Amino acid sequence: MARTQALFNKIPQELVLSYLSGILIGSELADLKYTKPIYIVAENKLSERYVKALKILKHTVISVNSEQCFLAGMEIIFQTHYKALL
């Protein structure tokens, strides 16, 4: 479908991947029944897409940068388990 859209100039070729991403995100979230805040942990571009979709669907969403999340987790592991070894 995305390829056909590009072939018939319905969407620019450079937007095909974004178009597919939107279809996948929409499909994934379409039947979401979760009522608590939803945390999105992803790189910024992907996170923005999920946040936008979830807000359209009237969900409360909290976005967390994946790199910052990883580094914070590694710091906790280090402080908890390895700092005493140094």
HTML snippet that shows the backbone in 3Dmol.js (N, CA, C, O; Angstrom):
<script src="https://3Dmol.org/build/3Dmol-min.js"></script>
<div id="view" style="width:600px;height:400px;position:relative"></div>
<script>
const pdb = `
ATOM      1  N   MET A   1       0.822  -1.185   0.000  1.00  0.00           N
ATOM      2  CA  MET A   1       0.000   0.000   0.000  1.00  0.00           C
ATOM      3  C   MET A   1       0.872   1.258   0.000  1.00  0.00           C
ATOM      4  O   MET A   1       0.606   2.201  -0.745  1.00  0.00           O
ATOM      5  N   ALA A   2       1.906   1.270   0.832  1.00  0.00           N
ATOM      6  CA  ALA A   2       2.781   2.440   0.896  1.00  0.00           C
ATOM      7  C   ALA A   2       3.509   2.639  -0.426  1.00  0.00           C
ATOM      8  O   ALA A   2       3.648   3.765  -0.903  1.00  0.00           O
ATOM      9  N   ARG A   3       3.965   1.557  -1.005  1.00  0.00           N
ATOM     10  CA  ARG A   3       4.664   1.628  -2.293  1.00  0.00           C
ATOM     11  C   ARG A   3       3.732   2.187  -3.367  1.00  0.00           C
ATOM     12  O   ARG A   3       4.140   3.032  -4.165  1.00  0.00           O
ATOM     13  N   THR A   4       2.512   1.728  -3.388  1.00  0.00           N
ATOM     14  CA  THR A   4       1.527   2.207  -4.351  1.00  0.00           C
ATOM     15  C   THR A   4       1.243   3.690  -4.140  1.00  0.00           C
ATOM     16  O   THR A   4       1.135   4.445  -5.106  1.00  0.00           O
ATOM     17  N   GLN A   5       1.123   4.106  -2.901  1.00  0.00           N
ATOM     18  CA  GLN A   5       0.891   5.520  -2.605  1.00  0.00           C
ATOM     19  C   GLN A   5       2.014   6.379  -3.197  1.00  0.00           C
ATOM     20  O   GLN A   5       1.759   7.441  -3.765  1.00  0.00           O
ATOM     21  N   ALA A   6       3.251   5.913  -3.058  1.00  0.00           N
ATOM     22  CA  ALA A   6       4.395   6.657  -3.601  1.00  0.00           C
ATOM     23  C   ALA A   6       4.414   6.601  -5.126  1.00  0.00           C
ATOM     24  O   ALA A   6       4.687   7.611  -5.774  1.00  0.00           O
ATOM     25  N   LEU A   7       4.128   5.440  -5.706  1.00  0.00           N
ATOM     26  CA  LEU A   7       4.130   5.296  -7.168  1.00  0.00           C
ATOM     27  C   LEU A   7       3.117   6.219  -7.842  1.00  0.00           C
ATOM     28  O   LEU A   7       3.371   6.734  -8.930  1.00  0.00           O
ATOM     29  N   PHE A   8       1.976   6.425  -7.200  1.00  0.00           N
ATOM     30  CA  PHE A   8       0.938   7.279  -7.765  1.00  0.00           C
ATOM     31  C   PHE A   8       0.983   8.702  -7.200  1.00  0.00           C
ATOM     32  O   PHE A   8       0.011   9.452  -7.284  1.00  0.00           O
ATOM     33  N   ASN A   9       2.146   9.053  -6.620  1.00  0.00           N
ATOM     34  CA  ASN A   9       2.402  10.411  -6.113  1.00  0.00           C
ATOM     35  C   ASN A   9       1.384  10.881  -5.079  1.00  0.00           C
ATOM     36  O   ASN A   9       1.111  12.077  -4.975  1.00  0.00           O
ATOM     37  N   LYS A  10       0.829   9.955  -4.323  1.00  0.00           N
ATOM     38  CA  LYS A  10      -0.077  10.335  -3.229  1.00  0.00           C
ATOM     39  C   LYS A  10       0.734  10.796  -2.013  1.00  0.00           C
ATOM     40  O   LYS A  10       0.298  11.654  -1.246  1.00  0.00           O
ATOM     41  N   ILE A  11       1.923  10.207  -1.858  1.00  0.00           N
ATOM     42  CA  ILE A  11       2.874  10.652  -0.832  1.00  0.00           C
ATOM     43  C   ILE A  11       4.263  10.689  -1.474  1.00  0.00           C
ATOM     44  O   ILE A  11       4.565   9.867  -2.340  1.00  0.00           O
ATOM     45  N   PRO A  12       5.113  11.637  -1.054  1.00  0.00           N
ATOM     46  CA  PRO A  12       6.472  11.687  -1.592  1.00  0.00           C
ATOM     47  C   PRO A  12       7.268  10.442  -1.186  1.00  0.00           C
ATOM     48  O   PRO A  12       7.080   9.914  -0.090  1.00  0.00           O
ATOM     49  N   GLN A  13       8.141   9.984  -2.057  1.00  0.00           N
ATOM     50  CA  GLN A  13       8.956   8.793  -1.814  1.00  0.00           C
ATOM     51  C   GLN A  13       9.709   8.876  -0.483  1.00  0.00           C
ATOM     52  O   GLN A  13       9.832   7.880   0.229  1.00  0.00           O
ATOM     53  N   GLU A  14      10.209  10.068  -0.154  1.00  0.00           N
ATOM     54  CA  GLU A  14      10.998  10.218   1.080  1.00  0.00           C
ATOM     55  C   GLU A  14      10.152  10.102   2.345  1.00  0.00           C
ATOM     56  O   GLU A  14      10.701  10.029   3.444  1.00  0.00           O
ATOM     57  N   LEU A  15       8.834  10.084   2.212  1.00  0.00           N
ATOM     58  CA  LEU A  15       7.964   9.952   3.385  1.00  0.00           C
ATOM     59  C   LEU A  15       7.367   8.560   3.541  1.00  0.00           C
ATOM     60  O   LEU A  15       6.559   8.334   4.442  1.00  0.00           O
ATOM     61  N   VAL A  16       7.749   7.630   2.686  1.00  0.00           N
ATOM     62  CA  VAL A  16       7.176   6.281   2.738  1.00  0.00           C
ATOM     63  C   VAL A  16       7.460   5.617   4.089  1.00  0.00           C
ATOM     64  O   VAL A  16       6.567   5.005   4.676  1.00  0.00           O
ATOM     65  N   LEU A  17       8.685   5.733   4.580  1.00  0.00           N
ATOM     66  CA  LEU A  17       9.013   5.095   5.870  1.00  0.00           C
ATOM     67  C   LEU A  17       8.210   5.707   7.020  1.00  0.00           C
ATOM     68  O   LEU A  17       7.757   4.991   7.913  1.00  0.00           O
ATOM     69  N   SER A  18       8.037   7.017   6.998  1.00  0.00           N
ATOM     70  CA  SER A  18       7.227   7.671   8.033  1.00  0.00           C
ATOM     71  C   SER A  18       5.770   7.237   7.922  1.00  0.00           C
ATOM     72  O   SER A  18       5.097   7.034   8.933  1.00  0.00           O
ATOM     73  N   TYR A  19       5.294   7.098   6.712  1.00  0.00           N
ATOM     74  CA  TYR A  19       3.926   6.636   6.465  1.00  0.00           C
ATOM     75  C   TYR A  19       3.727   5.237   7.043  1.00  0.00           C
ATOM     76  O   TYR A  19       2.740   4.972   7.730  1.00  0.00           O
ATOM     77  N   LEU A  20       4.674   4.348   6.759  1.00  0.00           N
ATOM     78  CA  LEU A  20       4.607   2.979   7.296  1.00  0.00           C
ATOM     79  C   LEU A  20       4.681   2.974   8.820  1.00  0.00           C
ATOM     80  O   LEU A  20       3.968   2.220   9.483  1.00  0.00           O
ATOM     81  N   SER A  21       5.539   3.813   9.363  1.00  0.00           N
ATOM     82  CA  SER A  21       5.657   3.911  10.816  1.00  0.00           C
ATOM     83  C   SER A  21       4.328   4.342  11.422  1.00  0.00           C
ATOM     84  O   SER A  21       3.903   3.799  12.442  1.00  0.00           O
ATOM     85  N   GLY A  22       3.675   5.310  10.802  1.00  0.00           N
ATOM     86  CA  GLY A  22       2.376   5.771  11.290  1.00  0.00           C
ATOM     87  C   GLY A  22       1.313   4.681  11.249  1.00  0.00           C
ATOM     88  O   GLY A  22       0.505   4.552  12.169  1.00  0.00           O
ATOM     89  N   ILE A  23       1.323   3.901  10.174  1.00  0.00           N
ATOM     90  CA  ILE A  23       0.367   2.797  10.064  1.00  0.00           C
ATOM     91  C   ILE A  23       0.610   1.773  11.170  1.00  0.00           C
ATOM     92  O   ILE A  23      -0.335   1.308  11.808  1.00  0.00           O
ATOM     93  N   LEU A  24       1.872   1.423  11.398  1.00  0.00           N
ATOM     94  CA  LEU A  24       2.197   0.438  12.436  1.00  0.00           C
ATOM     95  C   LEU A  24       1.833   0.944  13.827  1.00  0.00           C
ATOM     96  O   LEU A  24       1.257   0.207  14.627  1.00  0.00           O
ATOM     97  N   ILE A  25       2.166   2.192  14.115  1.00  0.00           N
ATOM     98  CA  ILE A  25       1.848   2.763  15.428  1.00  0.00           C
ATOM     99  C   ILE A  25       0.330   2.818  15.613  1.00  0.00           C
ATOM    100  O   ILE A  25      -0.180   2.444  16.669  1.00  0.00           O
ATOM    101  N   GLY A  26      -0.380   3.277  14.606  1.00  0.00           N
ATOM    102  CA  GLY A  26      -1.832   3.339  14.690  1.00  0.00           C
ATOM    103  C   GLY A  26      -2.460   1.980  14.911  1.00  0.00           C
ATOM    104  O   GLY A  26      -3.387   1.828  15.706  1.00  0.00           O
ATOM    105  N   SER A  27      -1.945   0.999  14.201  1.00  0.00           N
ATOM    106  CA  SER A  27      -2.457  -0.370  14.349  1.00  0.00           C
ATOM    107  C   SER A  27      -2.170  -0.913  15.749  1.00  0.00           C
ATOM    108  O   SER A  27      -3.009  -1.580  16.355  1.00  0.00           O
ATOM    109  N   GLU A  28      -0.993  -0.621  16.239  1.00  0.00           N
ATOM    110  CA  GLU A  28      -0.595  -1.094  17.567  1.00  0.00           C
ATOM    111  C   GLU A  28      -1.453  -0.471  18.672  1.00  0.00           C
ATOM    112  O   GLU A  28      -1.782  -1.133  19.656  1.00  0.00           O
ATOM    113  N   LEU A  29      -1.810   0.788  18.505  1.00  0.00           N
ATOM    114  CA  LEU A  29      -2.517   1.508  19.569  1.00  0.00           C
ATOM    115  C   LEU A  29      -4.028   1.541  19.399  1.00  0.00           C
ATOM    116  O   LEU A  29      -4.735   1.981  20.306  1.00  0.00           O
ATOM    117  N   ALA A  30      -4.533   1.093  18.280  1.00  0.00           N
ATOM    118  CA  ALA A  30      -5.955   1.240  17.954  1.00  0.00           C
ATOM    119  C   ALA A  30      -6.892   0.680  19.016  1.00  0.00           C
ATOM    120  O   ALA A  30      -7.913   1.300  19.311  1.00  0.00           O
ATOM    121  N   ASP A  31      -6.584  -0.446  19.583  1.00  0.00           N
ATOM    122  CA  ASP A  31      -7.483  -1.086  20.548  1.00  0.00           C
ATOM    123  C   ASP A  31      -6.983  -0.982  21.989  1.00  0.00           C
ATOM    124  O   ASP A  31      -7.395  -1.758  22.851  1.00  0.00           O
ATOM    125  N   LEU A  32      -6.114  -0.043  22.242  1.00  0.00           N
ATOM    126  CA  LEU A  32      -5.540   0.128  23.571  1.00  0.00           C
ATOM    127  C   LEU A  32      -6.612   0.526  24.574  1.00  0.00           C
ATOM    128  O   LEU A  32      -7.328   1.509  24.378  1.00  0.00           O
ATOM    129  N   LYS A  33      -6.714  -0.245  25.647  1.00  0.00           N
ATOM    130  CA  LYS A  33      -7.727   0.011  26.675  1.00  0.00           C
ATOM    131  C   LYS A  33      -7.109   0.463  28.003  1.00  0.00           C
ATOM    132  O   LYS A  33      -7.824   0.623  28.993  1.00  0.00           O
ATOM    133  N   TYR A  34      -5.812   0.664  28.031  1.00  0.00           N
ATOM    134  CA  TYR A  34      -5.082   1.026  29.237  1.00  0.00           C
ATOM    135  C   TYR A  34      -5.488   2.422  29.688  1.00  0.00           C
ATOM    136  O   TYR A  34      -5.559   3.332  28.862  1.00  0.00           O
ATOM    137  N   THR A  35      -5.757   2.612  30.976  1.00  0.00           N
ATOM    138  CA  THR A  35      -6.237   3.907  31.460  1.00  0.00           C
ATOM    139  C   THR A  35      -5.216   4.675  32.294  1.00  0.00           C
ATOM    140  O   THR A  35      -5.402   5.865  32.547  1.00  0.00           O
ATOM    141  N   LYS A  36      -4.152   4.021  32.722  1.00  0.00           N
ATOM    142  CA  LYS A  36      -3.121   4.701  33.502  1.00  0.00           C
ATOM    143  C   LYS A  36      -2.171   5.438  32.559  1.00  0.00           C
ATOM    144  O   LYS A  36      -2.191   5.194  31.353  1.00  0.00           O
ATOM    145  N   PRO A  37      -1.332   6.345  33.098  1.00  0.00           N
ATOM    146  CA  PRO A  37      -0.357   7.009  32.234  1.00  0.00           C
ATOM    147  C   PRO A  37       0.540   5.981  31.532  1.00  0.00           C
ATOM    148  O   PRO A  37       0.929   4.970  32.116  1.00  0.00           O
ATOM    149  N   ILE A  38       0.847   6.260  30.296  1.00  0.00           N
ATOM    150  CA  ILE A  38       1.670   5.371  29.485  1.00  0.00           C
ATOM    151  C   ILE A  38       3.050   5.998  29.338  1.00  0.00           C
ATOM    152  O   ILE A  38       3.177   7.157  28.946  1.00  0.00           O
ATOM    153  N   TYR A  39       4.081   5.222  29.657  1.00  0.00           N
ATOM    154  CA  TYR A  39       5.449   5.687  29.518  1.00  0.00           C
ATOM    155  C   TYR A  39       6.002   5.206  28.184  1.00  0.00           C
ATOM    156  O   TYR A  39       5.897   4.028  27.842  1.00  0.00           O
ATOM    157  N   ILE A  40       6.586   6.121  27.444  1.00  0.00           N
ATOM    158  CA  ILE A  40       7.236   5.792  26.183  1.00  0.00           C
ATOM    159  C   ILE A  40       8.731   5.981  26.384  1.00  0.00           C
ATOM    160  O   ILE A  40       9.185   7.075  26.717  1.00  0.00           O
ATOM    161  N   VAL A  41       9.490   4.922  26.183  1.00  0.00           N
ATOM    162  CA  VAL A  41      10.942   4.981  26.281  1.00  0.00           C
ATOM    163  C   VAL A  41      11.481   4.676  24.894  1.00  0.00           C
ATOM    164  O   VAL A  41      11.461   3.529  24.448  1.00  0.00           O
ATOM    165  N   ALA A  42      11.961   5.710  24.215  1.00  0.00           N
ATOM    166  CA  ALA A  42      12.425   5.556  22.844  1.00  0.00           C
ATOM    167  C   ALA A  42      13.306   6.746  22.479  1.00  0.00           C
ATOM    168  O   ALA A  42      13.388   7.732  23.212  1.00  0.00           O
ATOM    169  N   GLU A  43      13.963   6.626  21.322  1.00  0.00           N
ATOM    170  CA  GLU A  43      14.709   7.784  20.840  1.00  0.00           C
ATOM    171  C   GLU A  43      13.700   8.852  20.448  1.00  0.00           C
ATOM    172  O   GLU A  43      12.526   8.555  20.228  1.00  0.00           O
ATOM    173  N   ASN A  44      14.156  10.088  20.362  1.00  0.00           N
ATOM    174  CA  ASN A  44      13.247  11.226  20.263  1.00  0.00           C
ATOM    175  C   ASN A  44      12.265  11.168  19.093  1.00  0.00           C
ATOM    176  O   ASN A  44      11.079  11.434  19.288  1.00  0.00           O
ATOM    177  N   LYS A  45      12.718  10.830  17.891  1.00  0.00           N
ATOM    178  CA  LYS A  45      11.833  10.851  16.725  1.00  0.00           C
ATOM    179  C   LYS A  45      10.695   9.830  16.864  1.00  0.00           C
ATOM    180  O   LYS A  45       9.535  10.144  16.597  1.00  0.00           O
ATOM    181  N   LEU A  46      11.033   8.622  17.279  1.00  0.00           N
ATOM    182  CA  LEU A  46      10.017   7.594  17.461  1.00  0.00           C
ATOM    183  C   LEU A  46       9.097   7.944  18.628  1.00  0.00           C
ATOM    184  O   LEU A  46       7.883   7.749  18.555  1.00  0.00           O
ATOM    185  N   SER A  47       9.681   8.455  19.690  1.00  0.00           N
ATOM    186  CA  SER A  47       8.906   8.855  20.857  1.00  0.00           C
ATOM    187  C   SER A  47       7.873   9.915  20.488  1.00  0.00           C
ATOM    188  O   SER A  47       6.726   9.841  20.930  1.00  0.00           O
ATOM    189  N   GLU A  48       8.266  10.896  19.687  1.00  0.00           N
ATOM    190  CA  GLU A  48       7.348  11.952  19.269  1.00  0.00           C
ATOM    191  C   GLU A  48       6.144  11.376  18.531  1.00  0.00           C
ATOM    192  O   GLU A  48       5.020  11.847  18.704  1.00  0.00           O
ATOM    193  N   ARG A  49       6.381  10.362  17.713  1.00  0.00           N
ATOM    194  CA  ARG A  49       5.287   9.748  16.954  1.00  0.00           C
ATOM    195  C   ARG A  49       4.300   9.043  17.887  1.00  0.00           C
ATOM    196  O   ARG A  49       3.086   9.176  17.729  1.00  0.00           O
ATOM    197  N   TYR A  50       4.828   8.296  18.855  1.00  0.00           N
ATOM    198  CA  TYR A  50       3.957   7.606  19.807  1.00  0.00           C
ATOM    199  C   TYR A  50       3.197   8.601  20.678  1.00  0.00           C
ATOM    200  O   TYR A  50       2.001   8.435  20.913  1.00  0.00           O
ATOM    201  N   VAL A  51       3.885   9.627  21.153  1.00  0.00           N
ATOM    202  CA  VAL A  51       3.244  10.629  22.005  1.00  0.00           C
ATOM    203  C   VAL A  51       2.103  11.301  21.245  1.00  0.00           C
ATOM    204  O   VAL A  51       1.013  11.475  21.790  1.00  0.00           O
ATOM    205  N   LYS A  52       2.344  11.673  20.006  1.00  0.00           N
ATOM    206  CA  LYS A  52       1.306  12.326  19.205  1.00  0.00           C
ATOM    207  C   LYS A  52       0.092  11.412  19.030  1.00  0.00           C
ATOM    208  O   LYS A  52      -1.049  11.841  19.201  1.00  0.00           O
ATOM    209  N   ALA A  53       0.352  10.149  18.690  1.00  0.00           N
ATOM    210  CA  ALA A  53      -0.742   9.193  18.491  1.00  0.00           C
ATOM    211  C   ALA A  53      -1.520   8.967  19.783  1.00  0.00           C
ATOM    212  O   ALA A  53      -2.750   8.933  19.770  1.00  0.00           O
ATOM    213  N   LEU A  54      -0.816   8.813  20.887  1.00  0.00           N
ATOM    214  CA  LEU A  54      -1.488   8.564  22.165  1.00  0.00           C
ATOM    215  C   LEU A  54      -2.304   9.761  22.621  1.00  0.00           C
ATOM    216  O   LEU A  54      -3.379   9.598  23.198  1.00  0.00           O
ATOM    217  N   LYS A  55      -1.804  10.961  22.367  1.00  0.00           N
ATOM    218  CA  LYS A  55      -2.571  12.159  22.734  1.00  0.00           C
ATOM    219  C   LYS A  55      -3.828  12.273  21.881  1.00  0.00           C
ATOM    220  O   LYS A  55      -4.877  12.673  22.384  1.00  0.00           O
ATOM    221  N   ILE A  56      -3.739  11.928  20.598  1.00  0.00           N
ATOM    222  CA  ILE A  56      -4.927  11.934  19.741  1.00  0.00           C
ATOM    223  C   ILE A  56      -5.965  10.968  20.293  1.00  0.00           C
ATOM    224  O   ILE A  56      -7.168  11.224  20.227  1.00  0.00           O
ATOM    225  N   LEU A  57      -5.479   9.846  20.842  1.00  0.00           N
ATOM    226  CA  LEU A  57      -6.381   8.839  21.410  1.00  0.00           C
ATOM    227  C   LEU A  57      -6.778   9.166  22.856  1.00  0.00           C
ATOM    228  O   LEU A  57      -7.420   8.357  23.525  1.00  0.00           O
ATOM    229  N   LYS A  58      -6.393  10.349  23.329  1.00  0.00           N
ATOM    230  CA  LYS A  58      -6.784  10.860  24.664  1.00  0.00           C
ATOM    231  C   LYS A  58      -6.149  10.090  25.822  1.00  0.00           C
ATOM    232  O   LYS A  58      -6.750   9.968  26.889  1.00  0.00           O
ATOM    233  N   HIS A  59      -4.940   9.573  25.615  1.00  0.00           N
ATOM    234  CA  HIS A  59      -4.209   8.896  26.695  1.00  0.00           C
ATOM    235  C   HIS A  59      -3.237   9.872  27.338  1.00  0.00           C
ATOM    236  O   HIS A  59      -2.735  10.788  26.686  1.00  0.00           O
ATOM    237  N   THR A  60      -2.979   9.667  28.617  1.00  0.00           N
ATOM    238  CA  THR A  60      -1.935  10.412  29.302  1.00  0.00           C
ATOM    239  C   THR A  60      -0.624   9.712  29.002  1.00  0.00           C
ATOM    240  O   THR A  60      -0.501   8.503  29.199  1.00  0.00           O
ATOM    241  N   VAL A  61       0.355  10.467  28.527  1.00  0.00           N
ATOM    242  CA  VAL A  61       1.612   9.853  28.104  1.00  0.00           C
ATOM    243  C   VAL A  61       2.798  10.625  28.673  1.00  0.00           C
ATOM    244  O   VAL A  61       2.801  11.855  28.723  1.00  0.00           O
ATOM    245  N   ILE A  62       3.800   9.868  29.099  1.00  0.00           N
ATOM    246  CA  ILE A  62       5.039  10.438  29.617  1.00  0.00           C
ATOM    247  C   ILE A  62       6.167   9.878  28.765  1.00  0.00           C
ATOM    248  O   ILE A  62       6.342   8.664  28.664  1.00  0.00           O
ATOM    249  N   SER A  63       6.928  10.775  28.155  1.00  0.00           N
ATOM    250  CA  SER A  63       8.015  10.371  27.275  1.00  0.00           C
ATOM    251  C   SER A  63       9.345  10.442  28.022  1.00  0.00           C
ATOM    252  O   SER A  63       9.648  11.434  28.685  1.00  0.00           O
ATOM    253  N   VAL A  64      10.132   9.372  27.902  1.00  0.00           N
ATOM    254  CA  VAL A  64      11.443   9.301  28.543  1.00  0.00           C
ATOM    255  C   VAL A  64      12.466   8.995  27.459  1.00  0.00           C
ATOM    256  O   VAL A  64      12.302   8.046  26.692  1.00  0.00           O
ATOM    257  N   ASN A  65      13.518   9.797  27.397  1.00  0.00           N
ATOM    258  CA  ASN A  65      14.570   9.563  26.420  1.00  0.00           C
ATOM    259  C   ASN A  65      15.273   8.250  26.726  1.00  0.00           C
ATOM    260  O   ASN A  65      15.712   8.033  27.856  1.00  0.00           O
ATOM    261  N   SER A  66      15.384   7.381  25.745  1.00  0.00           N
ATOM    262  CA  SER A  66      15.931   6.039  25.966  1.00  0.00           C
ATOM    263  C   SER A  66      17.391   6.071  26.416  1.00  0.00           C
ATOM    264  O   SER A  66      17.791   5.268  27.259  1.00  0.00           O
ATOM    265  N   GLU A  67      18.180   6.972  25.874  1.00  0.00           N
ATOM    266  CA  GLU A  67      19.590   7.036  26.268  1.00  0.00           C
ATOM    267  C   GLU A  67      19.729   7.490  27.720  1.00  0.00           C
ATOM    268  O   GLU A  67      20.524   6.928  28.473  1.00  0.00           O
ATOM    269  N   GLN A  68      18.963   8.498  28.111  1.00  0.00           N
ATOM    270  CA  GLN A  68      18.994   8.964  29.499  1.00  0.00           C
ATOM    271  C   GLN A  68      18.503   7.882  30.444  1.00  0.00           C
ATOM    272  O   GLN A  68      19.048   7.714  31.534  1.00  0.00           O
ATOM    273  N   CYS A  69      17.482   7.150  30.035  1.00  0.00           N
ATOM    274  CA  CYS A  69      16.940   6.067  30.840  1.00  0.00           C
ATOM    275  C   CYS A  69      17.990   4.970  31.041  1.00  0.00           C
ATOM    276  O   CYS A  69      18.175   4.475  32.153  1.00  0.00           O
ATOM    277  N   PHE A  70      18.667   4.599  29.969  1.00  0.00           N
ATOM    278  CA  PHE A  70      19.707   3.578  30.040  1.00  0.00           C
ATOM    279  C   PHE A  70      20.835   4.023  30.975  1.00  0.00           C
ATOM    280  O   PHE A  70      21.272   3.259  31.835  1.00  0.00           O
ATOM    281  N   LEU A  71      21.302   5.257  30.803  1.00  0.00           N
ATOM    282  CA  LEU A  71      22.401   5.750  31.630  1.00  0.00           C
ATOM    283  C   LEU A  71      22.009   5.825  33.105  1.00  0.00           C
ATOM    284  O   LEU A  71      22.811   5.495  33.978  1.00  0.00           O
ATOM    285  N   ALA A  72      20.785   6.255  33.384  1.00  0.00           N
ATOM    286  CA  ALA A  72      20.313   6.315  34.779  1.00  0.00           C
ATOM    287  C   ALA A  72      20.255   4.913  35.371  1.00  0.00           C
ATOM    288  O   ALA A  72      20.627   4.715  36.527  1.00  0.00           O
ATOM    289  N   GLY A  73      19.795   3.938  34.592  1.00  0.00           N
ATOM    290  CA  GLY A  73      19.747   2.555  35.065  1.00  0.00           C
ATOM    291  C   GLY A  73      21.139   2.006  35.336  1.00  0.00           C
ATOM    292  O   GLY A  73      21.356   1.320  36.335  1.00  0.00           O
ATOM    293  N   MET A  74      22.070   2.302  34.459  1.00  0.00           N
ATOM    294  CA  MET A  74      23.453   1.839  34.649  1.00  0.00           C
ATOM    295  C   MET A  74      24.074   2.464  35.902  1.00  0.00           C
ATOM    296  O   MET A  74      24.831   1.815  36.624  1.00  0.00           O
ATOM    297  N   GLU A  75      23.742   3.728  36.146  1.00  0.00           N
ATOM    298  CA  GLU A  75      24.243   4.402  37.345  1.00  0.00           C
ATOM    299  C   GLU A  75      23.697   3.732  38.603  1.00  0.00           C
ATOM    300  O   GLU A  75      24.438   3.543  39.568  1.00  0.00           O
ATOM    301  N   ILE A  76      22.438   3.376  38.608  1.00  0.00           N
ATOM    302  CA  ILE A  76      21.838   2.692  39.764  1.00  0.00           C
ATOM    303  C   ILE A  76      22.498   1.333  39.971  1.00  0.00           C
ATOM    304  O   ILE A  76      22.811   0.962  41.102  1.00  0.00           O
ATOM    305  N   ILE A  77      22.707   0.599  38.902  1.00  0.00           N
ATOM    306  CA  ILE A  77      23.370  -0.708  39.013  1.00  0.00           C
ATOM    307  C   ILE A  77      24.774  -0.542  39.566  1.00  0.00           C
ATOM    308  O   ILE A  77      25.191  -1.297  40.443  1.00  0.00           O
ATOM    309  N   PHE A  78      25.507   0.445  39.057  1.00  0.00           N
ATOM    310  CA  PHE A  78      26.863   0.679  39.540  1.00  0.00           C
ATOM    311  C   PHE A  78      26.856   1.038  41.030  1.00  0.00           C
ATOM    312  O   PHE A  78      27.610   0.466  41.817  1.00  0.00           O
ATOM    313  N   GLN A  79      25.992   1.997  41.409  1.00  0.00           N
ATOM    314  CA  GLN A  79      25.943   2.435  42.803  1.00  0.00           C
ATOM    315  C   GLN A  79      25.537   1.292  43.746  1.00  0.00           C
ATOM    316  O   GLN A  79      26.026   1.210  44.873  1.00  0.00           O
ATOM    317  N   THR A  80      24.657   0.430  43.285  1.00  0.00           N
ATOM    318  CA  THR A  80      24.124  -0.646  44.111  1.00  0.00           C
ATOM    319  C   THR A  80      25.063  -1.830  44.215  1.00  0.00           C
ATOM    320  O   THR A  80      25.181  -2.432  45.283  1.00  0.00           O
ATOM    321  N   HIS A  81      25.731  -2.175  43.130  1.00  0.00           N
ATOM    322  CA  HIS A  81      26.451  -3.440  43.091  1.00  0.00           C
ATOM    323  C   HIS A  81      27.972  -3.343  42.948  1.00  0.00           C
ATOM    324  O   HIS A  81      28.689  -4.246  43.379  1.00  0.00           O
ATOM    325  N   TYR A  82      28.461  -2.282  42.362  1.00  0.00           N
ATOM    326  CA  TYR A  82      29.883  -2.291  42.018  1.00  0.00           C
ATOM    327  C   TYR A  82      30.711  -1.208  42.714  1.00  0.00           C
ATOM    328  O   TYR A  82      31.933  -1.334  42.783  1.00  0.00           O
ATOM    329  N   LYS A  83      30.100  -0.180  43.217  1.00  0.00           N
ATOM    330  CA  LYS A  83      30.847   0.902  43.842  1.00  0.00           C
ATOM    331  C   LYS A  83      31.689   0.403  45.010  1.00  0.00           C
ATOM    332  O   LYS A  83      32.809   0.874  45.208  1.00  0.00           O
ATOM    333  N   ALA A  84      31.171  -0.532  45.776  1.00  0.00           N
ATOM    334  CA  ALA A  84      31.888  -1.074  46.946  1.00  0.00           C
ATOM    335  C   ALA A  84      33.130  -1.855  46.530  1.00  0.00           C
ATOM    336  O   ALA A  84      34.043  -2.027  47.337  1.00  0.00           O
ATOM    337  N   LEU A  85      33.183  -2.328  45.290  1.00  0.00           N
ATOM    338  CA  LEU A  85      34.336  -3.105  44.826  1.00  0.00           C
ATOM    339  C   LEU A  85      35.532  -2.250  44.509  1.00  0.00           C
ATOM    340  O   LEU A  85      36.644  -2.768  44.402  1.00  0.00           O
ATOM    341  N   LEU A  86      35.339  -0.941  44.351  1.00  0.00           N
ATOM    342  CA  LEU A  86      36.444  -0.041  43.963  1.00  0.00           C
ATOM    343  C   LEU A  86      37.256   0.426  45.126  1.00  0.00           C
ATOM    344  O   LEU A  86      38.211   1.182  44.948  1.00  0.00           O
TER     345      LEU A  86
END
`;
const viewer = $3Dmol.createViewer("view");
viewer.addModel(pdb, "pdb");
viewer.setStyle({}, {cartoon: {color: "spectrum"}});
viewer.zoomTo();
viewer.render();
</script>
